[in-house]
Amino acid sequence: MNKLIYTFLTIAALATMSSCNTKKQESKECPPGCTKCETSVAVKTETKECPSGCTKCESGTSSATNNKIDNSKVSVVYFHATRRCATCEAVEEVTKETLAEHYKEVPFHSINREEEKELAKKYKVEWQTLMVMKGDKMVNITNEAFMNARTKPEKLKALLQSTIDSML
């Protein structure tokens, strides 16, 4: 009976995730010389800020060079698509809140798997994936995250805490 319930919940989570790429998100680009995105510019003659809602700065997604994952310590990694549904965004938000409240020393990496294909391939990620990792140990909590992020965020927070605590 428990196996049947787990199978049903897994199918429901996968159905939810399959609809994730259907929401169109307005794309706002940074102006050239943006101080948030183009940190590699050696000399800035003019400071420019991104428009509110900039998809590069505010999504938490950065280039692969900024997403180096240090496997020697606990990290939380969220691979997502470019177009994101409300559940995808909720998974990231609840995760960020949990880390900010309880684990300021644990880094969070939000990675666009469509842009960072090599990194996604390295971790064998083909879909939206939330995992906690340290060294060779990776705990995938994607199903539970998608089932709870919007309706029962406290369950996702508790799962994140117990998973991180077990790896510290």
PEWO-V435734 format. One record per residue. N is the residue number from 1. RES is the residue in three letters. D_LAST is the distance of its C-alpha to the last C-alpha in Angstrom with 2 decimals. Layout:
n->N res->RES d_last->D_LAST
n->N res->RES d_last->D_LAST
This chain:
n->1 res->MET d_last->33.98
n->2 res->ASN d_last->30.18
n->3 res->LYS d_last->30.24
n->4 res->LEU d_last->32.97
n->5 res->ILE d_last->31.10
n->6 res->TYR d_last->27.97
n->7 res->THR d_last->30.35
n->8 res->PHE d_last->32.07
n->9 res->LEU d_last->28.94
n->10 res->THR d_last->27.81
n->11 res->ILE d_last->31.31
n->12 res->ALA d_last->31.30
n->13 res->ALA d_last->28.06
n->14 res->LEU d_last->29.52
n->15 res->ALA d_last->32.76
n->16 res->THR d_last->31.08
n->17 res->MET d_last->29.30
n->18 res->SER d_last->32.61
n->19 res->SER d_last->34.23
n->20 res->CYS d_last->31.67
n->21 res->ASN d_last->33.77
n->22 res->THR d_last->36.90
n->23 res->LYS d_last->36.38
n->24 res->LYS d_last->38.05
n->25 res->GLN d_last->36.31
n->26 res->GLU d_last->38.47
n->27 res->SER d_last->37.61
n->28 res->LYS d_last->38.05
n->29 res->GLU d_last->37.90
n->30 res->CYS d_last->37.36
n->31 res->PRO d_last->40.43
n->32 res->PRO d_last->40.76
n->33 res->GLY d_last->39.19
n->34 res->CYS d_last->36.57
n->35 res->THR d_last->34.44
n->36 res->LYS d_last->31.29
n->37 res->CYS d_last->31.70
n->38 res->GLU d_last->33.74
n->39 res->THR d_last->31.80
n->40 res->SER d_last->33.13
n->41 res->VAL d_last->36.64
n->42 res->ALA d_last->37.56
n->43 res->VAL d_last->40.16
n->44 res->LYS d_last->40.34
n->45 res->THR d_last->43.80
n->46 res->GLU d_last->43.11
n->47 res->THR d_last->40.08
n->48 res->LYS d_last->39.72
n->49 res->GLU d_last->37.28
n->50 res->CYS d_last->36.32
n->51 res->PRO d_last->38.06
n->52 res->SER d_last->36.17
n->53 res->GLY d_last->34.34
n->54 res->CYS d_last->34.09
n->55 res->THR d_last->32.35
n->56 res->LYS d_last->30.96
n->57 res->CYS d_last->29.50
n->58 res->GLU d_last->28.65
n->59 res->SER d_last->27.14
n->60 res->GLY d_last->24.08
n->61 res->THR d_last->25.12
n->62 res->SER d_last->25.81
n->63 res->SER d_last->27.00
n->64 res->ALA d_last->25.15
n->65 res->THR d_last->25.28
n->66 res->ASN d_last->23.28
n->67 res->ASN d_last->20.74
n->68 res->LYS d_last->19.47
n->69 res->ILE d_last->16.02
n->70 res->ASP d_last->13.96
n->71 res->ASN d_last->12.40
n->72 res->SER d_last->10.79
n->73 res->LYS d_last->7.96
n->74 res->VAL d_last->6.66
n->75 res->SER d_last->10.10
n->76 res->VAL d_last->12.22
n->77 res->VAL d_last->15.64
n->78 res->TYR d_last->18.82
n->79 res->PHE d_last->21.94
n->80 res->HIS d_last->25.11
n->81 res->ALA d_last->28.85
n->82 res->THR d_last->31.23
n->83 res->ARG d_last->32.94
n->84 res->ARG d_last->30.68
n->85 res->CYS d_last->31.50
n->86 res->ALA d_last->30.51
n->87 res->THR d_last->27.81
n->88 res->CYS d_last->26.25
n->89 res->GLU d_last->26.33
n->90 res->ALA d_last->24.94
n->91 res->VAL d_last->21.85
n->92 res->GLU d_last->21.14
n->93 res->GLU d_last->22.14
n->94 res->VAL d_last->20.08
n->95 res->THR d_last->16.93
n->96 res->LYS d_last->17.85
n->97 res->GLU d_last->18.66
n->98 res->THR d_last->15.40
n->99 res->LEU d_last->13.45
n->100 res->ALA d_last->16.24
n->101 res->GLU d_last->16.21
n->102 res->HIS d_last->12.63
n->103 res->TYR d_last->10.46
n->104 res->LYS d_last->12.98
n->105 res->GLU d_last->10.79
n->106 res->VAL d_last->9.58
n->107 res->PRO d_last->12.75
n->108 res->PHE d_last->14.90
n->109 res->HIS d_last->17.50
n->110 res->SER d_last->20.58
n->111 res->ILE d_last->22.72
n->112 res->ASN d_last->26.27
n->113 res->ARG d_last->26.52
n->114 res->GLU d_last->30.29
n->115 res->GLU d_last->30.25
n->116 res->GLU d_last->27.40
n->117 res->LYS d_last->28.72
n->118 res->GLU d_last->27.51
n->119 res->LEU d_last->23.87
n->120 res->ALA d_last->24.31
n->121 res->LYS d_last->26.02
n->122 res->LYS d_last->23.34
n->123 res->TYR d_last->20.80
n->124 res->LYS d_last->23.70
n->125 res->VAL d_last->23.80
n->126 res->GLU d_last->27.21
n->127 res->TRP d_last->26.66
n->128 res->GLN d_last->24.56
n->129 res->THR d_last->20.99
n->130 res->LEU d_last->17.72
n->131 res->MET d_last->14.62
n->132 res->VAL d_last->10.89
n->133 res->MET d_last->10.26
n->134 res->LYS d_last->8.67
n->135 res->GLY d_last->11.40
n->136 res->ASP d_last->13.79
n->137 res->LYS d_last->11.79
n->138 res->MET d_last->12.99
n->139 res->VAL d_last->13.12
n->140 res->ASN d_last->16.32
n->141 res->ILE d_last->16.81
n->142 res->THR d_last->20.10
n->143 res->ASN d_last->22.48
n->144 res->GLU d_last->20.85
n->145 res->ALA d_last->20.41
n->146 res->PHE d_last->24.09
n->147 res->MET d_last->25.30
n->148 res->ASN d_last->23.79
n->149 res->ALA d_last->23.34
n->150 res->ARG d_last->26.94
n->151 res->THR d_last->28.00
n->152 res->LYS d_last->25.00
n->153 res->PRO d_last->22.38
n->154 res->GLU d_last->20.85
n->155 res->LYS d_last->19.99
n->156 res->LEU d_last->18.23
n->157 res->LYS d_last->16.32
n->158 res->ALA d_last->15.35
n->159 res->LEU d_last->14.35
n->160 res->LEU d_last->12.19
n->161 res->GLN d_last->10.46
n->162 res->SER d_last->10.12
n->163 res->THR d_last->9.00
n->164 res->ILE d_last->6.26
n->165 res->ASP d_last->5.27
n->166 res->SER d_last->5.85
n->167 res->MET d_last->3.80
n->168 res->LEU d_last->0.00
